[in-house]
Amino acid sequence: MDDKNLSNAVSDDTDNDAAVLSAGAEENLRENEPDEADTVDEEDYSDEDLLAERERIQEERRRKKRRKKGHGRFIFALILVTVIVSAAILLAAMILSSAKEILGLGRSDVELSVEVEENSSTEDIATLLEDEGVIGNATMFRIISKLQDADGTYMAGSHKLIPSMTYSEIIETLQEQPIDDREFVNVTFQEGITLIEAAEKLEEAGVCSADDFITTFNSSSFGFDFEKEVTVTKYKFYKMEGYCFPDTYTFYLDEDPQNVVKKIYRNFEYKFTPDYRQRMEDLDMTLEEVIILASMVQAEASYSTDMKLVASVFLNRLNNPEEYPLLQSDPTTNYVEDVIKPNIVIASEEMYIAYDTYQGAGLPPGAICNPGTDAIEAVLYPRETNYYYFCSNLETGEMFYAETLEEHEANLVEAGLTS
């Protein structure tokens, strides 16, 4: 039977089905590359066979779709299982690591002496234990301390601890009486104190010798972040002048100078807050510049309001060096005469000039005292003024400010400094 006879024998409805069948069969053969036995030859089919073949092809397509859908589900399930297994492995590793830390597994058996300061919080103690190498995770210790309701039960003093101890054993040891009941003393460093004066206070209180303190304070390093920002220059006298933060400290009698210095360093690191650092960066100032300028402000003014105005005078001059190259601060001259000259090993005229702001331009190479919070904030948040001069009445402490030299000279008369 040829194509023409087949066309005459089939109804109009069958014509459409045959066309679909032929196209479908052709597409099926092209996409799926069937064997020769599956090839459709219309000459060998009756009407019923053609309809049956069409249904067979459609069913084959449905089976392929189901296989593809099943394959997609398999891939998704495989990815999901992989994610779940990976998360489980990571969680297991974290749990194992935390368990090892809490149980002290794999840690040193070397006994360490730890000094817990008076009024230390759990956070302070956890940080101390981590810094001293007793534990490896201060946050984890704080959690365990909280869970064991141990906060506020720790005893100040010296405790012998071993890193391989469990957290519970460390907590119990810290709750016991300290092994060293040495006497302690409170020492207050007021705002504007110099390192020489601080050293003398410590020696008078029986904490440590003045010379040992000065040497340790200026030559030791304890890994605090701020230490990296402190510079050593040719004409700088005491490297760490300015970083003995004014405060009341509790020290043991006959204390190791390193413990004394570490306590003071830690306090400076804590008191110079992240907000101060952000403001310092906004002003494009270094830590050294802030502390040096704050030391001058501290030495010049007694009240926070005046400190902000004095800071504005110095900053205005620093920002206009061609017209005002010298800061002309009397305390810098006094520092040369009272601190540097009596304590320097080899006289240095260049150092004297660098520190004396009536002779050396710009900031001195180092701080001239140890400023407190008010002086530091005055430098970071000064008043905006057009002042370039100030003076004070030495008897009353009243401050006078001026924009011009003529105004300043009049203020000197009013302050009783000239006639």
C-alpha positions in Angstrom: 0.0 0.0 0.0 1.5 3.3 -1.0 1.2 6.7 0.8 -1.7 7.9 -1.5 -3.9 4.8 -0.8 -3.2 5.0 2.9 -4.3 8.6 2.9 -7.6 7.7 1.1 -8.4 4.9 3.6 -8.0 6.9 6.8 -10.7 9.4 8.0 -10.1 13.1 8.5 -9.6 12.6 12.2 -7.1 9.9 11.6 -5.2 12.3 9.3 -4.4 14.5 12.2 -3.5 11.6 14.5 -1.2 10.2 11.9 0.5 13.5 11.4 1.0 13.8 15.2 2.2 10.2 15.3 4.7 10.7 12.5 6.0 13.9 14.1 6.1 12.3 17.5 7.8 9.2 16.3 10.4 11.3 14.4 11.1 13.4 17.5 11.2 10.4 19.7 13.7 8.7 17.4 15.8 11.8 17.1 16.0 12.6 20.9 16.3 9.1 22.2 18.1 7.3 19.4 16.0 4.0 19.5 17.1 0.7 18.1 16.1 -0.3 14.6 13.4 -2.6 15.9 11.6 0.5 17.4 11.5 2.4 14.0 8.0 3.3 12.9 7.2 2.5 9.3 3.7 3.8 8.4 3.3 1.3 5.5 3.2 -1.5 8.0 0.5 0.0 10.3 -3.3 -0.2 10.1 -5.4 2.6 11.7 -5.7 0.7 15.0 -1.9 0.0 15.0 -1.2 3.6 14.4 -3.3 4.7 17.4 -1.7 2.0 19.5 1.8 3.1 18.5 0.9 6.6 19.3 -0.2 5.6 22.8 3.0 3.6 23.2 5.2 6.6 22.3 3.3 8.8 24.7 3.6 6.3 27.5 7.4 6.1 26.8 7.6 9.9 27.0 5.8 9.8 30.4 8.2 7.2 31.7 11.2 9.3 30.6 9.7 12.3 32.4 9.2 10.2 35.6 12.8 9.0 35.3 14.1 12.6 34.9 12.0 13.7 37.9 13.2 10.8 40.0 16.8 11.6 39.0 16.4 15.3 40.1 14.9 14.1 43.5 17.9 11.8 43.9 20.4 14.7 43.3 18.5 16.9 45.8 18.4 14.2 48.4 22.1 13.5 47.9 23.0 17.2 48.4 20.7 17.4 51.4 22.3 14.4 53.0 25.8 15.8 52.2 24.9 19.1 54.0 23.4 17.3 57.0 26.5 15.0 57.3 28.9 18.0 57.0 27.0 20.0 59.6 27.0 17.0 61.9 30.7 16.5 61.5 31.4 20.2 62.1 29.1 20.2 65.2 30.8 17.1 66.5 34.2 18.7 66.0 33.1 21.8 67.9 31.6 19.7 70.7 34.8 17.6 70.9 37.0 20.8 70.9 34.8 22.4 73.6 34.9 19.2 75.7 38.6 19.0 75.5 38.9 22.6 76.6 36.6 22.2 79.5 38.2 18.9 80.6 41.8 20.3 80.2 42.7 17.5 77.8 46.0 17.9 76.0 47.0 20.9 78.0 50.2 21.5 80.0 50.8 20.0 83.5 53.1 22.8 84.5 51.9 24.6 87.6 51.3 28.3 87.2 50.8 31.1 89.8 47.9 33.4 89.1 47.3 36.6 91.0 43.6 37.5 91.2 43.1 41.2 92.0 40.7 42.6 94.5 37.2 43.2 93.1 37.9 41.3 90.0 34.8 40.3 87.9 34.4 36.9 86.3 35.3 38.5 83.0 38.5 40.0 84.5 39.4 36.6 85.9 38.6 34.7 82.7 40.8 37.1 80.7 43.6 36.8 83.2 43.5 33.0 83.0 43.6 33.1 79.2 46.4 35.6 79.2 48.4 33.5 81.7 47.9 30.3 79.6 45.8 28.5 82.2 42.8 28.2 79.8 42.3 28.6 76.1 38.9 30.2 75.9 37.8 33.0 78.3 34.2 33.0 76.9 33.8 29.3 77.6 35.1 29.8 81.2 32.6 32.6 81.8 29.7 30.3 80.6 30.8 27.4 82.8 31.2 29.8 85.8 27.7 31.1 85.2 26.2 27.6 84.9 27.9 26.6 88.2 26.6 29.8 89.9 30.2 30.6 90.8 30.3 34.3 89.8 31.2 36.5 92.7 32.6 33.7 94.8 36.3 33.9 93.7 39.0 34.8 96.2 41.5 37.6 95.5 45.1 36.6 96.0 47.6 34.1 94.6 46.4 30.7 93.4 48.3 27.7 92.0 46.7 26.4 88.9 47.5 23.7 86.3 46.3 24.1 82.6 45.3 20.4 82.5 42.8 20.9 85.3 39.1 20.8 84.4 37.2 24.1 84.4 35.3 22.8 87.5 38.6 22.2 89.3 39.9 25.6 88.4 36.7 27.2 89.6 36.9 25.3 92.9 40.6 26.3 93.4 39.8 30.0 92.8 37.0 29.8 95.4 39.5 28.6 98.1 41.6 30.8 100.3 44.7 32.1 98.4 48.0 30.4 99.2 49.6 33.8 99.7 48.0 36.0 102.2 50.5 38.8 101.7 49.6 42.3 102.8 48.4 44.7 100.1 48.3 48.4 99.8 46.3 51.0 97.8 48.3 53.5 95.8 46.7 56.5 94.1 48.2 58.1 91.0 46.6 61.5 90.6 46.0 63.1 87.2 49.2 64.8 85.9 51.6 62.6 87.9 54.9 61.9 86.2 56.6 58.5 86.1 59.2 59.7 88.5 56.5 60.7 91.0 54.6 57.4 90.5 57.8 55.4 91.1 58.5 57.3 94.3 55.0 56.6 95.5 55.4 52.9 94.9 58.7 52.8 96.8 57.3 54.8 99.7 54.3 52.3 99.9 56.7 49.3 100.0 55.5 47.9 96.7 58.8 47.9 94.7 61.8 50.1 94.3 61.5 53.3 92.2 64.4 52.4 89.9 63.0 48.9 89.2 59.6 50.3 88.4 61.0 53.0 86.0 63.2 50.4 84.2 60.4 47.8 83.9 57.8 50.4 82.9 59.9 51.7 80.0 61.6 48.6 78.8 59.2 45.7 79.2 56.5 44.4 76.8 53.5 42.5 77.8 51.6 42.1 74.5 48.9 44.7 75.0 47.6 46.2 71.7 48.5 49.8 72.6 52.1 49.0 73.1 52.5 48.5 69.4 51.6 52.2 68.9 54.1 53.6 71.3 57.2 54.9 69.4 60.8 55.3 70.4 62.6 58.3 69.0 66.0 59.8 69.3 65.0 62.6 71.6 62.3 60.9 73.6 63.1 60.7 77.3 60.8 58.1 78.9 59.3 55.8 76.3 56.1 55.1 78.4 55.6 58.5 80.0 51.9 59.2 79.6 50.6 55.6 79.8 50.6 55.3 83.6 46.9 55.9 83.8 45.8 57.9 86.8 43.8 55.7 89.2 43.8 54.0 92.6 45.6 50.6 92.3 45.9 47.7 94.8 49.4 46.2 95.0 51.0 43.6 97.2 53.9 44.7 99.3 57.2 43.6 97.9 55.5 43.0 94.6 57.3 41.9 91.4 57.7 45.1 89.3 56.4 43.2 86.3 53.1 42.5 88.0 52.9 46.1 89.0 53.5 47.3 85.4 51.2 44.7 83.9 48.3 45.9 86.1 48.9 49.5 85.1 49.2 48.6 81.4 46.0 46.6 81.5 44.1 49.5 83.1 45.3 51.9 80.3 44.2 49.4 77.7 40.8 49.2 79.3 40.3 52.9 79.9 41.3 54.0 76.4 38.0 52.9 75.0 37.1 51.8 71.4 35.1 55.1 71.2 38.3 57.0 71.9 40.1 55.1 69.2 37.4 55.7 66.6 37.4 59.4 67.4 41.2 59.4 67.2 41.0 57.9 63.7 38.3 60.4 62.7 40.7 63.2 63.6 43.6 61.5 61.8 45.6 61.5 65.0 47.9 58.8 66.4 47.8 57.5 69.9 51.1 59.2 70.6 49.8 62.6 69.5 46.7 62.2 71.6 48.6 61.3 74.8 51.4 63.9 74.3 48.9 66.7 73.7 46.6 65.5 76.5 49.6 65.6 78.9 50.2 69.2 78.1 46.5 70.0 78.5 46.5 68.2 81.8 49.5 70.2 83.0 47.9 73.5 82.0 44.3 73.3 83.2 42.5 72.1 86.2 38.9 71.9 85.0 37.4 70.0 82.0 35.8 73.2 80.6 39.2 74.9 80.5 40.9 71.8 79.2 38.7 71.8 76.1 39.6 75.5 75.5 43.3 74.9 76.1 43.2 72.0 73.7 41.6 74.2 71.1 44.5 76.7 71.4 47.1 74.1 70.9 45.2 72.5 68.0 44.7 75.8 66.3 48.5 76.5 66.5 49.3 73.0 65.3 47.0 73.6 62.3 48.6 76.9 61.5 52.4 76.2 62.0 53.6 79.0 59.6 52.2 81.7 61.8 52.4 79.9 65.1 55.3 77.4 65.0 55.7 77.2 68.8 53.1 76.0 71.2 54.8 77.9 74.1 53.6 75.8 77.0 55.3 76.5 80.4 54.9 72.9 81.7 57.1 71.6 78.9 59.9 73.9 80.1 59.3 72.7 83.6 59.5 69.0 82.5 63.0 69.6 81.1 64.2 71.3 84.2 62.5 69.1 86.8 62.5 65.7 85.2 64.9 65.3 82.3 67.9 67.2 83.4 68.1 65.6 87.0 67.6 62.1 85.6 69.3 61.9 82.2 72.5 59.9 82.1 74.2 61.9 79.3 73.2 65.5 78.8 71.5 66.3 75.6 70.8 69.9 74.5 68.9 68.6 71.5 66.5 66.7 73.8 66.0 69.8 76.0 65.1 71.9 73.0 62.8 69.2 71.5 60.8 69.0 74.8 60.7 72.8 75.5 57.9 74.2 73.3 59.3 77.7 73.6 62.3 76.4 71.6 61.2 73.3 69.6 58.4 73.5 67.1 55.3 71.3 67.2 54.6 68.6 69.9 57.4 67.4 72.2 58.8 64.0 71.4 57.0 62.5 74.4 54.4 63.2 77.1 55.3 65.4 80.0 53.0 63.7 82.5 50.2 61.1 82.7 46.9 62.5 81.6 43.5 61.5 82.9 40.2 60.9 81.2 39.2 64.7 81.1 42.4 65.7 79.4 42.2 62.9 76.8 38.6 63.8 76.0 39.5 67.5 75.8 41.9 66.6 73.0 39.5 64.3 71.2 36.5 66.6 71.6 37.9 70.2 71.9 35.9 73.4 71.7 35.9 75.0 68.3 37.4 78.4 68.8 39.6 81.0 67.1 41.9 81.3 70.2 45.6 81.2 69.8 46.6 82.4 73.2 45.8 81.6 76.9 47.1 82.5 80.3 46.0 82.0 83.9 46.0 83.8 87.2 48.4 81.8 89.3 46.6 82.6 92.5 43.0 82.1 91.5 43.5 79.6 88.6 41.2 81.7 86.4 42.0 81.2 82.7 42.0 83.9 80.0 41.8 83.3 76.2 42.6 85.5 73.2 42.5 85.4 69.5 45.2 88.1 68.9 48.5 89.0 70.5 47.1 92.4 71.6 44.2 90.7 73.4 46.6 88.3 75.0 48.9 91.1 76.3 45.9 92.7 77.9 44.9 89.3 79.5 48.4 89.0 81.0 47.9 92.3 82.8 44.5 91.2 84.0 45.9 87.9 85.2 48.6 89.7 87.2 51.4 88.2 85.1 52.6 91.6 83.8 52.1 95.2 84.7 
